[in-house]
């Protein structure tokens, strides 16, 4: 682990499966800028975990009722 001013510059490396498919699905549904949100936890001892990964995007419809 590399440190910069006492703070690790690289804390976790993970492979996220299914993200590209989720982004493609959102884009095809009309989302303009899909976003990937990751939640990383760090214990007091410095152990890092990837707790959650969510892909989301705003999809605007033609009407409020969706009709």
HELIX and SHEET records of a PDB file:
HELIX    1   1 UNK A   19  UNK A   28  1                                  10    
SHEET    1   A 2 UNK A   3  UNK A   4  0                                        
SHEET    2   A 2 UNK A   7  UNK A   8 -1                                        
SHEET    1   B 2 UNK A  35  UNK A  42  0                                        
SHEET    2   B 2 UNK A  48  UNK A  56 -1                                        
END                                                                             
